[in-house]
Each structure stands twice: as C-alpha cells, then as structure tokens.
Amino acid sequence: MAADQYQVTPYKFIDRNGAMAMWDEPLAPSALDGGPAPDERVLVVVITRLCDWETVQAEHWYRIPVSRAPRRIGAEYLAFYHTRDFGPLRWSIAYYAPIHRYRLWHRRDLVPDEPDHPRAGELYYKIELGPLAALPHPIPSRKLRRVTFIQTTLARLLQAEEINDLWEREVPRDRLWRALHLREIPAQCDYPLREGSWAYIADLAVFCAQCNLAIECVQAGQTPLAEERAAHDPQEQMLYAHGWVRQRFSAAEIMEDLHTCAETVCRLVAANGGIRA
C-alpha cells in the first residue's frame, strides 16, 4: 500500500533547514543535506540482511532510521556496501542506484512482518530508488570491515580502487568529533592547557567525572608512542599530573576504522566515571 493511501493522522516533521513537512510528503535532498557539493553526491549505506537487499532489488527502496541518519543524508545516489553474508559481494560496493525521493514512514508500516521490533514506532527515511546499476568493478574494503555511512561523490565512486578512496579529504579529528557527537560524547576541539612554560593543545578534549581525556589525532607520517614509551613521556606525565589521560589515534586508524576509535573513547569515558555533570 502506498504511503498516500494510509488513513492516519499526518506526522509533522521539521527538516534540517527548519521547514515543516508532513510525514508522507516527498522530501527533497536539498532539505536534508549539509550544503551544496560540486559533484553529484553519493551516500554509501550498509546492507547487512539478505531480505533488505531483496527489497532494494525488487521494490527499489532503502530505509534509514531518522535518529541514526548521518547529518548530510541528501544525495543523488545510494551505493551499497555488502557485509559478510553476501558471498562474492561481501565487504565491497558493487551497485548503486539513483535516488528519486525521500519519504518519512514509521518502521512498522515499512516492515509490517516485524511488528514487535524495538524500533517499530520510530520514524525512518524511506529512500525511493531508480534501477540498480553495476559499478565498472567492485570497490573492496581491503583493510576495514565495519562501515556505517560514507558521503562521497559520483566521480569518486566510479574511479575508486578501494573504499578508502571514497572519503572526501577531511581532517581525521573532525571525523572523530562527529562520531563522538552521535554517541552523545561532548568533545571540544583544540583545547589548550597551560601552566608556566608548559603548554599543550588537545585535538579533542572530553571532560569526565574522574580523569579528563586528551585525544590526539596523529597525522600521517607520525607514529603513536608505544605504551611503554608513552608512560615515560614528559608530556604524558604533565597531563596526568593535571588530571588528564591521553589517548592517541593515528590518522589511518580514524579513517579506516572510525567505529572502533569512537568506541574506545566511549569505554574510556565510562572507565573515568562518565561525562562530568
């Protein structure tokens, strides 16, 4: 049954530009994105279940929970990253499709066979698609296995040799900051610490009930200190004396496995008493 055939009280939704829309009205990508892009935009999404891939192929739509959607969801195309249950397609992107429109549906209406799902009452973006197209060659994930969303461009998608080629150039710190924000971990960028002649700037600072976290994003060409060396590093000792614990990630770690880096920070926050009230 089409969305406009449902006899329900319409649900009002405020899009990312502050405009009001009804829940079953088509939403333009421009109302959902984070600003203009120089090339046609592509959102890479994850397919974890065979039944969801069957829906994409047969019914030409894909769903994303509004509460878990990326900040910039508006795009001209979706591309599909397949996980381990997809045989020769696993851990790669092989197909993409044009986006026709976005709509807002409750999950129980999108997936009526799962009425008891914990998120049955939540709103989802229903992304209606055109026909699938095969990429010139699959884009493999050579080093990482966990992917959430990747915003890229059609030119990058068609030219990429592996998944790392898809990311638009951005500072690893900003990627980690956004991942922590989604996990409700408030972090401050470029936080300065000074005492006398000693000065230190944390790429990201997280204030905890016990020890605060100073997060460093080590740039390409640099190597994070080994644990035994870090324990004797003067900077490390000064931070600890001032109530800080340092956590270092390389740029490659953040770009290739953002999820693990963010979850490491979450565990450190929990170990240090949670976010300071």
C-alpha positions in Angstrom: 0.0 0.0 0.0 1.4 3.4 -0.9 2.1 6.0 1.8 -0.5 8.4 0.5 -3.2 5.7 0.9 -2.7 5.4 4.6 -5.6 6.8 6.6 -3.6 8.2 9.6 -3.1 11.4 11.4 -0.3 13.1 9.4 3.0 13.4 11.3 4.7 16.8 11.1 8.5 16.8 10.7 11.0 19.6 10.7 13.7 19.1 8.2 17.3 20.2 8.6 16.6 23.6 7.2 13.7 24.2 9.7 10.9 23.8 7.1 7.8 21.9 8.2 6.8 18.8 6.2 4.1 16.2 6.6 5.4 12.7 7.3 4.3 11.2 4.0 5.3 14.1 1.7 8.3 13.7 -0.5 11.4 15.4 0.9 13.9 17.0 -1.5 17.5 16.1 -0.9 18.3 19.8 -0.6 16.1 19.9 2.6 18.2 17.1 4.1 21.8 17.8 3.3 24.6 19.9 4.8 25.0 22.2 1.9 25.9 22.2 -1.8 28.5 19.9 -3.3 30.5 20.4 -6.5 29.7 16.9 -7.9 26.7 14.6 -7.8 26.5 13.3 -4.3 26.5 9.6 -3.2 25.6 8.2 0.2 27.1 4.8 0.8 24.9 2.7 3.0 25.3 -0.8 4.5 23.3 -3.9 3.6 23.5 -6.5 6.4 20.5 -8.7 5.7 19.6 -10.7 2.6 15.9 -9.6 2.9 16.9 -6.0 2.8 18.9 -6.5 -0.4 15.9 -8.3 -1.9 13.8 -5.2 -1.1 16.3 -2.9 -2.8 16.3 -5.1 -5.9 12.6 -5.9 -6.2 10.9 -2.9 -4.6 13.5 -0.2 -5.1 13.7 1.4 -1.7 16.0 1.5 1.3 15.4 2.7 4.9 17.4 4.6 7.4 16.2 5.5 11.0 15.9 9.2 11.3 17.6 9.0 14.7 20.7 7.3 13.2 20.9 9.1 9.9 24.0 11.0 9.0 23.9 14.7 9.2 24.2 15.0 5.5 21.7 12.5 4.1 20.6 14.3 1.0 22.2 12.8 -2.1 21.6 12.0 -5.8 22.6 8.3 -5.5 22.8 5.5 -2.9 25.6 2.9 -3.1 25.5 -0.3 -1.2 28.2 -1.9 0.9 27.6 -5.6 1.5 28.7 -7.3 4.7 29.9 -10.9 5.3 26.8 -12.8 4.4 26.8 -11.9 0.7 29.4 -14.3 -0.7 31.3 -12.8 -3.5 29.8 -9.4 -2.8 30.9 -9.3 0.8 33.0 -6.4 2.1 32.6 -4.5 -1.1 30.5 -2.0 -3.1 29.3 -3.3 -6.4 26.0 -1.5 -7.1 24.4 2.0 -6.9 21.1 3.5 -7.7 19.7 7.0 -8.3 17.5 8.5 -5.6 14.0 9.5 -6.7 12.7 10.9 -3.4 12.7 10.6 0.3 9.6 10.0 2.5 9.1 9.5 6.2 7.4 6.3 7.4 7.1 4.5 10.7 9.1 1.3 10.7 6.0 -0.8 11.5 4.5 0.4 8.2 7.7 -0.2 6.2 8.3 -3.6 7.7 4.9 -5.0 8.7 6.3 -8.5 9.1 8.3 -7.3 12.2 5.6 -5.6 14.3 7.4 -6.3 17.6 10.8 -4.8 16.5 12.1 -2.5 19.3 12.1 0.4 16.8 8.7 -0.4 15.3 7.3 3.0 16.3 10.3 5.1 15.1 10.4 7.3 12.0 12.5 6.2 9.1 13.6 7.7 5.9 12.2 5.6 3.1 14.5 6.4 0.2 12.9 5.5 -3.1 15.3 4.4 -5.8 15.6 4.0 -9.5 17.1 0.9 -11.2 20.3 -0.6 -9.8 23.5 -0.1 -11.8 26.7 -2.1 -11.5 29.9 -0.3 -10.9 32.7 -0.8 -13.5 34.3 -3.0 -10.9 33.5 -3.7 -7.2 35.2 -1.5 -4.7 36.7 -3.7 -2.0 37.3 -3.0 1.7 40.9 -4.2 1.9 41.6 -3.2 5.5 38.4 -2.4 7.3 35.3 -4.4 7.7 32.9 -2.1 9.6 31.3 0.7 7.6 28.5 2.9 8.6 27.8 5.8 6.2 30.2 7.3 3.7 29.4 10.6 1.9 31.2 10.8 -1.4 30.7 11.9 -5.0 29.8 10.0 -8.1 33.2 10.7 -9.6 35.0 9.2 -6.7 32.6 6.2 -6.7 33.3 5.4 -10.3 37.0 5.9 -10.0 37.7 4.3 -6.6 40.0 1.3 -6.4 39.2 0.6 -2.7 36.9 2.1 -0.1 39.5 4.5 1.4 39.4 6.3 -2.0 35.8 7.3 -1.4 36.3 9.6 1.5 36.4 13.3 0.7 39.5 14.9 2.1 38.8 16.0 5.7 40.6 16.2 8.9 40.6 12.9 10.9 39.9 14.9 14.1 36.6 16.2 12.6 35.5 12.7 11.7 36.1 11.5 15.2 34.4 14.6 16.7 31.3 13.8 14.6 31.3 10.1 15.6 31.6 11.1 19.3 28.8 13.7 18.9 26.5 10.9 17.5 27.3 8.9 20.7 26.4 11.9 22.9 30.0 12.3 23.9 30.6 16.1 24.0 34.2 17.0 22.9 35.9 20.3 22.5 38.3 20.8 19.6 41.8 22.3 20.0 41.5 22.6 23.8 44.5 24.4 25.3 46.2 23.6 28.6 48.9 25.8 30.1 50.9 26.1 33.2 54.0 28.3 33.3 56.2 27.4 30.4 54.3 24.2 29.7 51.6 24.3 27.0 49.6 21.6 25.4 46.7 21.6 22.9 44.4 18.5 22.8 42.9 17.8 19.4 39.8 16.8 21.3 39.1 17.2 25.0 36.4 15.2 26.8 35.6 16.2 30.4 34.9 13.2 32.7 34.0 12.8 36.4 37.4 11.5 37.3 40.2 12.0 34.7 39.6 14.1 31.6 40.6 12.7 28.2 43.0 14.4 25.9 42.7 12.9 22.5 45.5 13.2 19.9 45.0 12.5 16.2 48.4 11.7 15.0 49.0 12.8 11.4 50.2 10.6 8.5 53.9 10.0 8.8 53.9 10.1 12.6 53.6 7.0 14.8 51.7 6.9 18.1 54.0 6.2 21.0 54.2 2.6 22.2 52.6 2.2 25.6 55.9 1.6 27.5 57.4 4.8 25.9 54.3 6.9 26.5 54.4 6.1 30.2 57.8 7.9 30.4 56.9 10.7 28.1 57.2 14.1 29.8 54.0 15.4 28.1 52.1 12.3 29.3 53.3 12.9 32.9 52.4 16.5 32.9 48.9 15.7 31.6 48.4 13.1 34.2 49.6 15.5 36.9 46.9 17.9 35.8 44.1 15.3 35.8 44.2 14.2 32.2 44.6 10.9 30.4 46.0 10.9 26.9 44.6 8.7 24.1 46.3 8.7 20.7 44.9 7.5 17.4 46.7 7.6 14.1 45.0 9.3 11.1 44.8 5.9 9.4 43.0 4.4 12.4 40.4 7.1 12.3 39.9 7.0 8.6 39.8 3.2 8.3 38.0 2.2 11.5 36.2 5.1 12.9 33.8 2.9 14.8 36.5 1.2 16.9 38.2 4.6 17.7 34.9 6.1 18.9 34.0 3.0 20.9 37.5 3.2 22.5 36.7 6.7 23.7 33.3 5.6 25.0 34.9 2.9 27.1 37.5 5.4 28.4 34.7 7.8 29.4 32.9 5.0 31.2 36.1 4.0 33.0 36.6 7.5 34.2 33.2 7.9 35.7 31.2 9.1 32.7 30.7 12.7 31.4 31.2 15.3 34.0 27.9 16.8 35.1 
